Amino acid sequence: MSQSSAQSHAFVEEILENKKVWAIKDEQGFPSSTNINGETAIPFWSLKSRAEKVIKNVPAYITFQPYEIKLEDFLTKWLPGLEKDSLYVGVNWSGNRATGYDLKPNEVLERIKHEWRKN
């Protein structure tokens, strides 16, 4: 399993287990980043500790705070809003440059539904 695939799998497993998704936010709002394919993503994490680690290790995010999102709100508000705005979901970005896997919101929803059915 590739690192990006592992990040995606952990993201889905952990948000279903904890019923929460984490973003980071400062007074300007939520960060976004454009990847090499020109796709703009907003990062989300499956655990508060993952978001805190990125805040601690990435200088650009030092002023950010973890922001908790209930799983229901993520599914019914955030994902449809991201889809409408043609934004991607950055899944469990990590490392000193906060990089990782970006998925279309509908792909994230399908992965969540698939895993939900298995349980």
PASEBA-1860 file (N, C-alpha, C; in nm, 3 decimals):
! residues 119
1> MSQSSAQS> 0.085/-0.118/0.000/0.000/0.000/0.000/0.090/0.124/0.000 ~ 0.068/0.217/-0.093/0.147/0.339/-0.099/0.115/0.427/0.021 ~ 0.205/0.524/0.046/0.182/0.614/0.159/0.052/0.691/0.141 ~ 0.026/0.741/0.020/-0.097/0.817/-0.002/-0.220/0.730/0.014 ~ -0.212/0.606/-0.031/-0.323/0.513/-0.014/-0.343/0.482/0.134 ~ -0.233/0.465/0.207/-0.241/0.439/0.350/-0.301/0.559/0.423 ~ -0.264/0.681/0.383/-0.320/0.802/0.445/-0.471/0.807/0.421 ~ -0.513/0.777/0.301/-0.654/0.779/0.266/-0.731/0.675/0.346
9> HAFVEEIL> -0.676/0.555/0.355/-0.742/0.447/0.430/-0.753/0.484/0.578 ~ -0.645/0.534/0.636/-0.646/0.574/0.777/-0.748/0.686/0.799 ~ -0.755/0.780/0.706/-0.849/0.891/0.718/-0.991/0.839/0.732 ~ -1.031/0.753/0.642/-1.168/0.700/0.643/-1.193/0.618/0.769 ~ -1.102/0.527/0.802/-1.119/0.442/0.921/-1.134/0.527/1.048 ~ -1.046/0.625/1.064/-1.043/0.703/1.187/-1.162/0.799/1.198 ~ -1.206/0.858/1.087/-1.322/0.947/1.099/-1.448/0.868/1.128 ~ -1.460/0.748/1.074/-1.577/0.665/1.105/-1.574/0.620/1.251
17> ENKKVWAI> -1.457/0.590/1.300/-1.444/0.546/1.440/-1.473/0.659/1.538 ~ -1.422/0.779/1.509/-1.432/0.891/1.603/-1.547/0.987/1.575 ~ -1.611/0.973/1.458/-1.723/1.058/1.418/-1.685/1.207/1.412 ~ -1.557/1.232/1.379/-1.506/1.369/1.369/-1.407/1.378/1.254 ~ -1.397/1.499/1.201/-1.295/1.534/1.103/-1.231/1.661/1.156 ~ -1.103/1.679/1.129/-1.032/1.796/1.178/-0.978/1.879/1.061 ~ -0.995/2.009/1.073/-0.934/2.105/0.981/-0.846/2.195/1.068 ~ -0.779/2.289/1.007/-0.708/2.392/1.083/-0.755/2.527/1.033
25> KDEQGFPS> -0.753/2.624/1.123/-0.811/2.754/1.091/-0.735/2.862/1.167 ~ -0.723/2.978/1.105/-0.673/3.097/1.174/-0.771/3.211/1.150 ~ -0.734/3.332/1.184/-0.827/3.445/1.170/-0.864/3.473/1.024 ~ -0.786/3.424/0.930/-0.814/3.441/0.788/-0.903/3.331/0.733 ~ -0.918/3.222/0.809/-1.000/3.110/0.764/-0.920/2.982/0.750 ~ -0.962/2.899/0.658/-0.902/2.768/0.636/-0.798/2.777/0.525 ~ -0.684/2.710/0.540/-0.583/2.716/0.435/-0.621/2.630/0.315 ~ -0.563/2.664/0.204/-0.576/2.580/0.084/-0.441/2.580/0.014
33> STNINGET> -0.424/2.484/-0.073/-0.300/2.472/-0.147/-0.331/2.418/-0.286 ~ -0.256/2.464/-0.383/-0.274/2.416/-0.520/-0.163/2.317/-0.551 ~ -0.201/2.197/-0.596/-0.102/2.093/-0.623/-0.044/2.107/-0.764 ~ 0.045/2.017/-0.800/0.114/2.027/-0.929/0.021/2.010/-1.048 ~ -0.098/1.955/-1.024/-0.197/1.940/-1.132/-0.290/2.059/-1.143 ~ -0.265/2.162/-1.060/-0.348/2.281/-1.063/-0.478/2.268/-0.985 ~ -0.490/2.163/-0.905/-0.610/2.139/-0.825/-0.591/2.202/-0.687 ~ -0.690/2.275/-0.641/-0.683/2.338/-0.511/-0.752/2.250/-0.408
41> AIPFWSLK> -0.682/2.226/-0.298/-0.733/2.139/-0.193/-0.732/2.210/-0.059 ~ -0.826/2.173/0.024/-0.828/2.215/0.164/-0.792/2.091/0.245 ~ -0.695/2.102/0.337/-0.654/1.984/0.412/-0.749/1.950/0.527 ~ -0.766/1.821/0.548/-0.845/1.769/0.660/-0.769/1.651/0.719 ~ -0.789/1.630/0.849/-0.723/1.521/0.918/-0.825/1.439/0.995 ~ -0.790/1.315/1.017/-0.880/1.223/1.085/-0.864/1.226/1.236 ~ -0.757/1.283/1.284/-0.732/1.293/1.427/-0.682/1.432/1.462 ~ -0.721/1.482/1.578/-0.673/1.612/1.624/-0.520/1.611/1.632
49> SRAEKVIK> -0.463/1.501/1.681/-0.317/1.491/1.695/-0.245/1.506/1.560 ~ -0.306/1.457/1.453/-0.246/1.472/1.320/-0.245/1.620/1.279 ~ -0.356/1.689/1.303/-0.363/1.833/1.270/-0.264/1.912/1.355 ~ -0.255/1.878/1.482/-0.162/1.949/1.571/-0.017/1.928/1.529 ~ 0.014/1.809/1.482/0.151/1.781/1.438/0.189/1.867/1.318 ~ 0.096/1.884/1.225/0.123/1.970/1.108/0.139/2.115/1.151 ~ 0.054/2.160/1.243/0.066/2.298/1.293/0.204/2.318/1.356 ~ 0.249/2.221/1.433/0.379/2.230/1.501/0.496/2.225/1.404
57> NVPAYITF> 0.486/2.145/1.299/0.601/2.120/1.211/0.608/2.202/1.083 ~ 0.500/2.269/1.048/0.497/2.346/0.923/0.490/2.496/0.957 ~ 0.599/2.569/0.932/0.603/2.711/0.968/0.484/2.793/0.917 ~ 0.435/2.763/0.798/0.323/2.839/0.741/0.195/2.822/0.823 ~ 0.186/2.716/0.903/0.064/2.688/0.980/0.079/2.714/1.129 ~ 0.187/2.777/1.170/0.215/2.795/1.312/0.106/2.875/1.387 ~ 0.036/2.963/1.317/-0.069/3.044/1.383/-0.207/2.979/1.379 ~ -0.216/2.862/1.319/-0.345/2.794/1.305/-0.380/2.715/1.430
65> QPYEIKLE> -0.509/2.688/1.445/-0.562/2.606/1.554/-0.642/2.491/1.494 ~ -0.645/2.376/1.561/-0.730/2.267/1.514/-0.877/2.309/1.519 ~ -0.953/2.263/1.422/-1.095/2.297/1.411/-1.173/2.166/1.393 ~ -1.257/2.135/1.490/-1.333/2.010/1.489/-1.459/2.023/1.404 ~ -1.484/1.921/1.322/-1.604/1.914/1.239/-1.671/1.781/1.268 ~ -1.796/1.785/1.304/-1.871/1.661/1.325/-1.881/1.587/1.193 ~ -1.871/1.455/1.199/-1.875/1.374/1.077/-2.001/1.404/0.996 ~ -2.115/1.415/1.061/-2.240/1.444/0.990/-2.231/1.575/0.912
73> DFLTKWLP> -2.172/1.678/0.973/-2.156/1.807/0.904/-2.058/1.796/0.788 ~ -1.954/1.716/0.807/-1.857/1.696/0.699/-1.924/1.632/0.578 ~ -2.010/1.533/0.606/-2.078/1.460/0.499/-2.188/1.542/0.431 ~ -2.262/1.618/0.509/-2.380/1.687/0.455/-2.357/1.832/0.415 ~ -2.252/1.894/0.469/-2.226/2.035/0.439/-2.092/2.057/0.369 ~ -1.986/2.006/0.431/-1.852/2.033/0.379/-1.828/1.969/0.243 ~ -1.851/1.838/0.232/-1.824/1.771/0.105/-1.907/1.828/-0.011 ~ -2.038/1.851/0.007/-2.114/1.913/-0.102/-2.063/2.055/-0.135
81> GLEKDSLY> -2.024/2.130/-0.033/-1.971/2.265/-0.057/-1.840/2.263/-0.132 ~ -1.752/2.172/-0.095/-1.625/2.159/-0.165/-1.647/2.117/-0.310 ~ -1.739/2.023/-0.330/-1.773/1.978/-0.466/-1.824/2.096/-0.550 ~ -1.915/2.173/-0.493/-1.973/2.289/-0.562/-1.865/2.390/-0.602 ~ -1.765/2.407/-0.512/-1.658/2.504/-0.537/-1.540/2.445/-0.613 ~ -1.553/2.321/-0.660/-1.447/2.251/-0.734/-1.316/2.243/-0.655 ~ -1.328/2.220/-0.525/-1.211/2.204/-0.438/-1.192/2.057/-0.405 ~ -1.070/2.020/-0.379/-1.035/1.884/-0.341/-1.021/1.873/-0.190
89> VGVNWSGN> -1.025/1.750/-0.141/-1.003/1.720/0.000/-0.859/1.672/0.015 ~ -0.780/1.748/0.091/-0.645/1.705/0.125/-0.656/1.608/0.242 ~ -0.613/1.485/0.223/-0.636/1.378/0.321/-0.512/1.351/0.406 ~ -0.524/1.382/0.536/-0.417/1.354/0.633/-0.279/1.398/0.584 ~ -0.270/1.523/0.536/-0.140/1.574/0.494/-0.043/1.563/0.610 ~ 0.084/1.540/0.578/0.184/1.525/0.684/0.320/1.573/0.635 ~ 0.416/1.566/0.725/0.553/1.604/0.692/0.579/1.752/0.709 ~ 0.703/1.790/0.686/0.746/1.929/0.706/0.687/2.027/0.605
97> RATGYDLK> 0.630/1.973/0.498/0.569/2.060/0.397/0.419/2.037/0.385 ~ 0.363/1.957/0.477/0.219/1.928/0.477/0.174/1.884/0.338 ~ 0.221/1.769/0.297/0.183/1.716/0.167/0.108/1.585/0.185 ~ 0.038/1.546/0.082/-0.035/1.420/0.089/-0.125/1.400/-0.031 ~ -0.226/1.327/-0.008/-0.319/1.280/-0.110/-0.437/1.376/-0.121 ~ -0.475/1.415/-0.241/-0.592/1.500/-0.265/-0.696/1.420/-0.342 ~ -0.818/1.422/-0.292/-0.929/1.349/-0.355/-1.044/1.443/-0.383 ~ -1.122/1.410/-0.485/-1.245/1.483/-0.510/-1.342/1.452/-0.395
105> PNEVLERI> -1.423/1.549/-0.356/-1.518/1.525/-0.247/-1.607/1.403/-0.268 ~ -1.652/1.380/-0.393/-1.738/1.263/-0.417/-1.661/1.133/-0.400 ~ -1.529/1.134/-0.427/-1.446/1.015/-0.403/-1.434/0.986/-0.254 ~ -1.419/1.091/-0.175/-1.412/1.074/-0.030/-1.544/1.016/0.021 ~ -1.655/1.070/-0.027/-1.786/1.022/0.015/-1.804/0.874/-0.022 ~ -1.763/0.836/-0.141/-1.775/0.696/-0.183/-1.689/0.603/-0.097 ~ -1.569/0.647/-0.064/-1.482/0.566/0.021/-1.542/0.550/0.161 ~ -1.601/0.657/0.212/-1.666/0.651/0.343/-1.784/0.555/0.339
113> KHEWRKN> -1.868/0.567/0.236/-1.984/0.478/0.222/-1.941/0.332/0.211 ~ -1.836/0.309/0.133/-1.785/0.173/0.113/-1.741/0.113/0.247 ~ -1.664/0.191/0.321/-1.612/0.142/0.451/-1.725/0.126/0.552 ~ -1.821/0.215/0.547/-1.936/0.211/0.638/-2.013/0.080/0.618 ~ -2.032/0.041/0.492/-2.105/-0.082/0.460/-2.033/-0.205/0.511 ~ -1.901/-0.202/0.512/-1.822/-0.316/0.558/-1.840/-0.340/0.708 ~ -1.867/-0.233/0.782/-1.876/-0.245/0.929/-2.011/-0.281/0.974
END
